[in-house]
Amino acid sequence: FPDDKSKVIYAITNMGGIALKYFQPYLTNLDTNINLPEVITNYQVFKKTVIEAFGDSNPAVNAETMLRNLKHVGPVSIYATEFRQISMDLTWNDSTLMAQFKLQLKDFIVRELARRPECHTLDELIKASIEIENVFTSTRQPRTQTKYTSTSNHPNFNRERGEPMDVSS
């Protein structure tokens, strides 16, 4: 972009909904370049304004609350992805993250983890949890049974019968 004003206008034109409505009043006098507010002419001011208006005012506290409320209800891979995404806003060490991750795992995974050698990193814990879940789900898959039938041992009573045999002679 040649200047901050162009960059800001580009950003605003790609907004929608409430964010666009928020910035519409700033767009007056855009054609004349007279008395343009700094939020339009300075990209850093624009960025700060967007964060103040629409950003998370306390990301660490909100992330901690979200992480403590996160439950393992579907596949471990989805739980782990959401867990990692939320934990990015925290400064917790690996041990604390591992303890929180285990708290919400399904019981059968926690029981199996207790039987295995201890995991030393969150990555190891996630990998082990996924492996346990994969083994568990693969052994619980319903087995399809092929139905074998033989018609040679069972007469077919539905077939058309020919002429009756003459037994009178």
Secondary structure as GFF3:
##gff-version 3
##sequence-region A 1 169
A	DSSP	alpha_helix	4	13	.	.	.	ID=ss1
A	DSSP	alpha_helix	17	23	.	.	.	ID=ss2
A	DSSP	three_ten_helix	24	27	.	.	.	ID=ss3
A	DSSP	alpha_helix	38	41	.	.	.	ID=ss4
A	DSSP	alpha_helix	43	54	.	.	.	ID=ss5
A	DSSP	alpha_helix	59	69	.	.	.	ID=ss6
A	DSSP	alpha_helix	76	87	.	.	.	ID=ss7
A	DSSP	alpha_helix	94	103	.	.	.	ID=ss8
A	DSSP	alpha_helix	107	115	.	.	.	ID=ss9
A	DSSP	alpha_helix	122	139	.	.	.	ID=ss10
###
